[in-house]
Amino acid sequence: MEEVFILLEVENLIKGGGGYGYKEYLDGNPWKQLKKEIGEEKTKKVIKLYSKVNGVEYDETREIEDEQIRVSVNDFERFVKESISIKVGL
């Protein structure tokens, strides 16, 4: 359930607080931006969830700045919205 609150926080940051849109938020590397906004621990949870949903192998020892877990604007937006829907629906 904690993941839902983290994803809601991410969604609010992206679409509301600060005037960002998904495209602007993702400019470069969304993981770096998330780390700045919500902290390293929450960002690791988002990356872990993103990796699980998308079948990407995730190594927690890797640095967040490592851009091997790439995400497009559309994929990130869909991931955040759908993950919230799925988790809330359970």
C-alpha positions in Angstrom: 0.0 0.0 0.0 2.9 2.3 0.6 3.7 2.2 -3.1 0.3 3.7 -3.9 1.1 6.8 -1.7 4.5 7.1 -3.3 3.0 6.9 -6.8 0.3 9.5 -5.9 3.0 11.8 -4.7 4.9 11.3 -8.0 1.8 12.0 -10.0 1.0 15.1 -8.0 4.6 16.4 -8.5 4.4 15.8 -12.2 1.1 17.2 -13.1 0.3 19.7 -10.4 2.9 20.9 -8.0 5.5 23.0 -9.6 3.8 23.3 -13.0 5.7 20.3 -14.5 4.2 18.2 -17.2 5.3 14.6 -17.9 7.5 15.7 -20.8 9.2 18.4 -18.8 9.6 16.1 -15.9 11.2 13.4 -17.9 13.7 15.7 -19.7 16.8 13.7 -19.3 16.4 11.1 -16.6 13.2 10.8 -14.5 15.0 8.9 -11.8 17.4 11.8 -11.1 14.4 14.2 -10.9 12.5 11.9 -8.6 15.5 11.5 -6.3 15.7 15.3 -5.9 11.9 15.6 -5.3 11.0 12.6 -3.1 14.4 11.2 -1.9 16.5 8.1 -2.7 14.5 5.5 -0.8 11.1 6.3 -2.4 12.8 6.6 -5.8 14.3 3.1 -5.4 10.8 1.8 -4.7 9.4 3.5 -7.8 12.3 2.1 -9.9 11.8 -1.4 -8.4 8.0 -1.3 -9.2 8.6 0.1 -12.7 11.1 -2.7 -13.3 8.7 -5.3 -12.1 5.8 -4.1 -14.1 7.9 -3.9 -17.3 9.9 -7.1 -16.9 13.2 -5.2 -16.4 15.9 -6.8 -14.3 16.6 -4.4 -11.4 19.8 -4.4 -9.3 19.3 -2.3 -6.1 23.1 -1.8 -5.8 23.1 0.3 -9.0 23.1 4.0 -8.7 19.9 5.9 -9.5 21.8 8.1 -11.9 22.6 5.0 -14.0 20.5 5.4 -17.1 20.2 1.7 -18.0 16.6 1.7 -16.9 15.3 4.0 -19.6 11.8 5.2 -19.8 9.9 7.3 -22.4 7.5 10.1 -21.6 4.5 8.0 -22.6 5.7 4.9 -20.8 6.3 6.8 -17.6 3.0 8.5 -17.7 1.2 5.3 -18.4 3.1 3.5 -15.7 2.3 6.0 -13.0 -1.4 6.2 -13.9 -2.0 2.5 -14.4 0.0 1.4 -11.4 -2.1 3.6 -9.2 -5.3 2.2 -10.7 -4.1 -1.4 -10.3 -2.9 -0.9 -6.7 -6.1 0.9 -5.7 -8.3 -1.7 -7.4 -6.7 -4.5 -5.4 
